[in-house]
Amino acid sequence: MQTVKTALIIGASRGLGLGLVERLHSLGWNISATVRNPQRCDELRAIDGVKIETLDIDDSASVQALVNQLDGQVFDLIFVNAGILGPEHQSASQATQAELGQLFMTNVVAPIRLAEKLVSQLRPDTGVLAFMSSILGSVTMPEGNEMALYKASKAALNSLTNTFVCSLEGNRPTVLSLHPGWVRTAMGGPNADIDVATSCAGLVTQIEQFSGKGGHHFVNYKGQTLTW
């Protein structure tokens, strides 16, 4: 009998994180999901059997509390979805130190810090560590000037992920930097190309197809390889 797969979704109160939980739940996975405020995740709570954990990914004490809570658990998937758009102006000349610090902590440093603490809990040989990246994180992508700071944070996440993967010793897991497409979420806006369900179905397909392959891959929800 095949063992039920287990997933940890970081940042699952709404949007793509919630969509990932819904998709995996429909496929029979056991899911743990994190939120910053457990009192403001009614849609997540409505999904039967999902274990909800509290996490502020920027706070080291909160991160350590989650690590302690999850000690000994083994996951087939750890998906770090948490992220922010950054200041509305998206201008390097206008950005304050606090705005840049918040953006790069949440989108770049905190995901890797968390991954460093949890990567050993991936299932050997087949476990997948995924980061929610973006095609805007490709330095070959000239478009998206209206999201300049967000673009920079995703490029930095890709770079730091690459460094993290290279630092791993022994049997390295499969690591995915995933572009979800332009999705109709609070961040993507109402005019985006696809809905959350379409994106998440594609993302989960890539997770399943890349499981066991090893290495670090930058792909979109359709499985197309993206340039760094």
C-alpha positions in Angstrom: 0.0 0.0 0.0 1.3 3.4 -1.0 2.0 5.7 2.0 0.0 8.9 2.1 2.1 11.9 1.1 2.7 14.7 3.4 3.2 18.4 2.7 4.2 21.6 4.6 2.9 24.8 3.0 4.5 28.0 4.3 2.1 30.9 3.9 -1.4 29.4 3.2 -4.0 31.7 4.5 -5.0 32.9 1.0 -4.1 33.1 -2.7 -1.6 30.6 -4.1 -0.8 29.1 -0.7 -4.5 28.3 0.0 -4.8 27.0 -3.5 -1.9 24.6 -3.1 -3.5 23.3 0.1 -6.8 22.8 -1.7 -5.2 21.0 -4.6 -3.1 18.7 -2.5 -6.0 18.0 -0.2 -8.1 16.9 -3.3 -5.3 14.5 -4.1 -5.3 12.9 -0.7 -2.2 14.4 0.8 -1.8 15.1 4.6 -1.1 18.8 4.9 0.4 21.1 7.5 0.0 24.8 6.6 1.3 27.9 8.3 -0.3 31.3 8.7 0.7 34.4 10.5 -2.7 34.9 12.2 -4.7 31.7 12.9 -7.7 33.9 13.6 -7.8 35.1 10.0 -7.8 32.0 7.9 -11.4 30.8 7.7 -11.1 29.3 4.2 -8.1 27.3 5.3 -9.9 26.1 8.5 -12.8 24.9 6.3 -10.6 22.3 4.7 -10.9 19.0 6.6 -7.9 17.6 8.2 -5.4 20.3 7.5 -3.1 21.0 10.5 -2.6 24.7 10.9 0.6 26.1 12.5 1.4 29.7 13.4 4.5 31.3 11.7 5.8 34.8 11.1 8.6 33.8 8.7 10.5 37.0 9.5 10.7 36.3 13.2 13.5 34.0 14.3 11.7 33.0 17.5 8.6 32.1 15.5 10.7 30.1 13.0 12.4 28.1 15.8 9.0 27.5 17.5 7.7 25.9 14.3 10.9 23.9 13.9 10.4 22.5 17.4 6.8 21.8 16.7 7.6 19.8 13.5 10.5 17.9 15.0 10.6 14.3 13.8 8.0 14.8 11.0 8.9 13.8 7.5 7.6 15.6 4.5 7.3 14.7 0.8 7.0 18.4 0.0 8.0 21.6 1.8 6.7 24.6 -0.2 7.8 28.1 0.9 5.2 30.3 -0.6 5.2 33.3 1.8 6.1 36.6 0.2 5.2 40.2 -0.3 5.0 42.7 -3.1 6.9 45.4 -1.4 6.2 49.2 -1.4 3.6 50.4 -3.8 6.0 52.8 -5.5 8.5 50.0 -6.5 11.1 52.7 -6.9 14.8 52.3 -5.9 15.1 56.1 -5.6 12.1 56.4 -3.3 12.6 53.2 -1.2 13.5 53.6 2.4 15.8 51.3 4.3 12.9 49.9 6.2 10.9 49.1 3.0 13.9 47.4 1.4 14.7 45.5 4.6 11.2 44.2 4.9 11.0 43.2 1.3 14.3 41.4 1.2 13.9 39.8 4.6 10.5 38.3 3.7 11.2 37.3 0.1 14.8 36.3 0.2 16.5 35.7 3.6 13.6 34.3 5.6 12.7 31.6 3.0 16.3 30.3 2.9 16.7 30.5 6.7 13.6 28.4 7.1 14.7 25.9 4.5 18.1 25.4 6.1 16.3 24.4 9.3 13.7 22.0 7.7 15.5 20.5 4.7 16.7 17.5 6.7 13.0 16.5 7.2 12.3 15.9 3.5 11.7 12.3 2.6 15.0 10.8 1.4 15.4 10.4 -2.4 11.9 11.7 -3.3 11.3 14.8 -1.2 10.9 18.1 -2.9 11.7 21.6 -1.6 9.9 24.3 -3.5 10.2 28.1 -3.5 7.6 30.4 -5.0 9.7 32.3 -7.4 8.6 34.3 -10.5 9.7 34.7 -14.1 10.3 38.3 -13.1 13.2 36.9 -11.1 15.0 36.0 -14.3 17.7 38.7 -15.1 17.0 38.1 -18.8 13.4 39.4 -18.3 13.3 43.2 -19.3 9.6 43.6 -18.6 7.9 44.4 -15.3 9.6 47.7 -14.6 6.5 48.7 -12.6 7.5 45.9 -10.2 11.2 46.7 -10.1 11.9 46.0 -6.4 9.8 42.8 -6.4 11.7 41.6 -9.4 15.0 42.3 -7.6 13.8 40.3 -4.6 12.9 37.3 -6.7 16.2 37.4 -8.6 17.9 37.5 -5.2 15.8 34.6 -3.9 16.8 32.5 -7.0 20.5 33.4 -6.4 20.4 32.6 -2.7 18.5 29.3 -3.4 21.3 28.3 -5.8 23.9 29.0 -3.2 21.9 27.1 -0.6 21.5 24.0 -2.9 25.3 24.0 -3.6 26.0 24.1 0.1 24.0 20.9 0.8 26.0 17.8 1.5 25.3 14.2 0.8 22.1 13.2 -1.0 20.7 16.5 -2.2 16.9 16.8 -2.5 15.1 18.1 -5.6 14.7 21.9 -5.3 12.3 23.8 -7.4 12.1 27.6 -8.0 8.6 27.8 -9.4 6.9 30.5 -11.5 3.1 30.2 -11.0 2.1 32.2 -14.0 0.3 35.5 -13.8 -2.5 34.6 -11.4 -5.6 36.4 -10.3 -4.8 37.0 -6.7 -4.5 40.0 -4.5 -1.0 40.4 -5.7 -1.6 39.5 -9.4 -4.7 41.6 -9.8 -8.1 40.9 -11.5 -6.7 41.1 -15.0 -4.2 38.3 -14.7 -4.1 35.4 -17.2 -5.2 32.4 -15.0 -7.0 31.6 -11.9 -5.5 30.1 -8.7 -6.8 26.6 -9.4 -5.2 26.4 -12.8 -1.9 27.6 -11.5 -1.9 25.3 -8.5 -2.8 22.3 -10.5 0.2 22.9 -12.7 2.5 23.6 -9.8 1.6 20.3 -8.1 2.1 18.5 -11.4 5.6 19.8 -11.6 6.3 18.8 -8.0 5.2 15.3 -8.8 7.1 15.0 -12.0 10.4 16.4 -10.6 10.2 14.2 -7.4 13.3 12.0 -7.2 15.2 13.8 -10.0 17.5 15.9 -7.7 19.1 19.2 -8.6 17.8 22.7 -8.8 15.3 23.6 -11.5 13.7 26.9 -12.4 10.4 26.1 -14.2 6.9 27.5 -14.6 3.6 25.8 -13.8 3.5 24.3 -17.2 6.9 22.6 -16.8 8.8 24.9 -19.1 12.4 25.6 -18.1 13.1 29.3 -17.4 16.4 31.1 -17.9 18.1 32.3 -14.8 
